[in-house]
């Protein structure tokens, strides 16, 4: 019997606004309330994006400190991961600055984005290693897996940095994730000896994550990737999506606690 999965909630992403859904958390206080509700619903960790005063994606370390503090006060048992996503606004030097200045416990880092400046990428991975920041490599397709393999071979990425998230579907142009995408991508990732989390865009998110759990992966769910329930209705908030996934896994007979 497959054990209960680790579930991370990704509640806002880099681009969503209140106009997309009124429950998208933007401020530190909103992220804190979302974290508390999602922890109660069954999430183990939160993937944080912060925004500037105009609601735009930000890599400002001070804004991250504020949001992390708020989440820790509201949900002290929840693990926190920050994003280094460029979102068309930031360069690798900015991403390195965030890691080196903030010194987060955990951060997601897209291989595709790091490939823009391999020398700085090597510094980012080494800095994270030195300060015990857990790096999670974002892998969008087989080319990302292959790049990561080359970086292990040449020392750009530290050998022990083996956490990764596989992304099914894509944001733009919109393409919903499909469970059939997972086995070949997972097979490629397995050859790299990676610890795998899976997320998926679109209304097929839950089906993708159920399949990912069956294949032994950790899971990430939330408004960053999808706001639509399997029946076509809109989730009321991130906590509802988390709870529905836990419930679906129970109904699949996977031994998860609701």
N, C-alpha and C positions, 0 to 999 in steps of 0.2 A: 504494500500500500504506500502510495506517495505521501510524503510528510507534508504538513501545512507549509505553504510557501511564504517567503518574505514578500510583503507587498509595500511598495513605495507609492505615494500619491504625488502626482505632478499637477498642482492645482491651477497654474495660470499661464506658464509659458512666456515667451518673449513678446507676443503680439496681441493677445486677446485683450479686449476692453470690456467695460460694463455694457457697452452697446451690443456686444456679442452674447453676453449672458450676465444678468445682474449679480450672480453669485461668484463671478470671477474675482478672486482676492487680489487687490492691488497694493494696499498699504501694509505696513508691518503688523498693525492691529488686526487687519482682516486675515492676513496669513496666519497669525496666531490663533484666531478663532477657528479657521479652517483646519489647522493642525490638530487642535483639541478635538474637534468633531470627527475628523478622519481617524485619529487614534482610537476613539471610542468605537468607530465603525469597523476597525480591524486593520488599519494601516500600521506598519512598523516604522516607516521613515517618510520624510517629506523632501521633495526636490524643489529647491527654491529658485525663483527668479525675482529680482527686485526692479523697481521702476524709478525714473526720475520724477521731478515735479510735474512734468507734462504727461506722465503715464507711459513714457517710452522705456524700452529695455535699458537696463543700466548694469555696468560692472563696477560701480562705485563701492569700494570696500567699506566705507562708513555706512552706507545704506544697508549693506549686508550685515554689518555688526548690529545695527538697530533691529533688523528683521530677525536675525538669529536669536538675539536676546529676548525678543517678544515671544518667539516660538518656544524657547526653552522655559520661559515662565509659564506659558499656557499648557505645554505638553512636555514636561521634563523627561518622560520616558521615550520620546520619539527621536530617532536618529535624524540628522540634518545633513543634506547634501546640497551644495551650491552648484550653479551652472556657470560655465565659462563661455556659453554660446555667444558667437560674434553677432548673429542676427543682422548682418549687413552694416553694422555700426563700428565694430572693433577689429583691431589687428591682433596678431599673435603677441606682440609686445604688451598690449593692454591685458590680454589674458594671463600672461606671465606675471604682470604687475599685480593682478588680483590675487593669484595664488601666493606670491611671495609676501604680499602685504597683509592679506587677511589670514593666511595660514589656517584654512578651514579643515575640519575633520575629514571631509569628503567632498569631491568635486567631479562633475562629469566634464569630459574633454573630448571633442570630436576629432578623430583622426583626420578627417577630410579638411578641417580647418587648420590643424597643426601643420599639415603638409604645405601650407602657404609659406612657411618659414622654418624649415627643418632644424636649423641651428638653434633658433629660439625655442623650438619645440623640445629639443634635447635638454635645454636649460629648465624648461617648465617641468618636465618629468623628473629631472634630478632634484629640483627644488622641492617638489612634492614628496619625493622619497626621503629627502633629508629631514623634512619637518613632519613626517608621518601623516601627510594628507593622502587619503585613499582615493586614487584615481580610478574613474570608471570610463573606459574607452567607448565612445559612441560609434557604432558601426552601422552604416546605412546599407551597405551591399558588399558583395564579395571583394570588390576592389579595396574597400577599407580594411577588410580582414587581411588581404595580401600585403597592404602597406604596413599594417601593424606587425605582421610576421617579419618583414624586412627590417623593421626598426628593432625588433628583438634581436635579430641576427647581428646588426651593426652597433648595438648598444645605445641607440637613440632612446629607447624605452627600457627601463629597468626590468630585469627578468622576473621580479616578483610582482610587478604591476599587472595582474591577470584578470581584473574585473572588467566586464564589458556589458553593454546594453545593445541588443539587436533591435533595429527599428523596422517595423513592417508597415508598408505604405509610405506616403510622404505628404508633407504639408502643402507644397506648391510645386507644380500644379497639383491640386488635391487628388489623392489616390488612396482609397481605403486599403487597410491591411487585409491580407488573406492568409488563413492558417497554412495554406499550401506553400507559401513563401518560406516558412520556417525551417522545415527539415534540411534543405540544401545549405541554407545559410548557417544553421546550427552545426551541420557536419563540418563545414569549413572552419567554424570557430572552435570546434572541439579539437581539431588538429593543432590549434594554437594553445591548447590547455587553458582555456579561459573559463572563468566563473560567470555564467550568463544570466542576465536579466532580459526580459522582453517587454517592449511596448508596441502599440499598434494604433495607427490612425483610423478614424472613421467608425461607422456603426458596427463593424465586425470586430471591434476591439475585444469585447468579452470572449467571443469564440476563439480569437487568436490567443488570448491569455489562458483560457482553459486548456487549449492544446499545448501551450508552452509549459504549463504546470505538469501535464501528462508526460512531457519530455524532460522534466526535472529542473526547469528554470525558475528563477525568481521572477516577480511580476511588477510592472509599473502601470498604473492606471491614473486617469485624471483629465481635467479639462484641457490641459496642454495638447493632448492628442485627440480628444473626442468628448462630445457632450450629449451624444445620442444613445439611448438605451437600445437593446436588441429589438424591442418591439416598435421602434421608431419614435417613441416619445422622448422628450428632453429631460435629462437628469435635473432635479431641483438644485443640487449642489454636488460638490465632490464627495462628500460623505455618503450620499446615496449611491454613487457609483461604486465606492469601496465596499459598502455593505452588500450591494447586489452581487459583486464579484465573489465575496466570501460565501454568500448564500448559494450561488451557482456552483461553487466548488464543493460545498457540502452535498448538494443534490447530485453532483457527479460521483459521489461516493469516494471522495479523495481524503476523507479523514480530517478535514479542516474544522477548526472550531469557529462557530459563527461569531 
